[in-house]
């Protein structure tokens, strides 16, 4: 029984880490695309 619980806990942890990795990758992809296409703001000359 403890071995089964260890395997199950490991599997659940792998799923959560994989999901976090996918979210981090998607966030990185969307941030680099958004920043690259953003126009630079014009500065006022005083």
Backbone torsions as a table, in degrees:
resi	resn	phi	psi	omega
1	UNK	NA	-46.6	-179.8
2	UNK	-62.0	-33.0	178.8
3	UNK	-65.6	-39.7	177.4
4	UNK	-63.7	-40.5	179.2
5	UNK	-66.5	-36.3	177.8
6	UNK	-64.4	-45.1	178.7
7	UNK	-63.1	-43.5	-180.0
8	UNK	-64.9	-43.4	178.0
9	UNK	-63.4	-39.1	177.5
10	UNK	-65.4	-41.2	179.2
11	UNK	-64.4	-42.2	178.9
12	UNK	-64.7	-41.0	179.0
13	UNK	-63.8	-40.7	179.1
14	UNK	-63.9	-38.7	178.7
15	UNK	-64.7	-44.7	179.2
16	UNK	-64.8	-42.2	179.1
17	UNK	-65.8	-40.1	176.9
18	UNK	-63.3	-41.4	178.5
19	UNK	-64.8	-42.2	177.8
20	UNK	-63.5	-38.4	179.2
21	UNK	-65.7	-40.5	178.4
22	UNK	-65.3	-41.5	178.3
23	UNK	-65.0	-41.0	178.8
24	UNK	-64.9	-41.2	178.7
25	UNK	-63.8	-44.8	-179.7
26	UNK	-64.9	-38.8	177.9
27	UNK	-65.4	-40.8	178.9
28	UNK	-64.9	-41.3	179.7
29	UNK	-64.8	-42.4	-177.2
30	UNK	-73.4	-33.6	179.1
31	UNK	-70.0	-42.0	-178.8
32	UNK	-68.3	-35.4	178.5
33	UNK	-70.0	-41.3	-178.3
34	UNK	-68.0	-41.4	-178.4
35	UNK	-71.4	-32.9	-178.8
36	UNK	-70.5	-33.8	-176.9
37	UNK	-92.1	-5.6	-176.7
38	UNK	-75.1	131.4	177.8
39	UNK	-71.4	148.1	178.8
40	UNK	-77.8	135.1	-179.4
41	UNK	-70.4	145.5	179.3
42	UNK	-81.8	137.8	178.8
43	UNK	-96.4	144.9	176.4
44	UNK	-84.1	139.0	175.4
45	UNK	-98.8	122.7	-178.5
46	UNK	-101.6	NA	NA
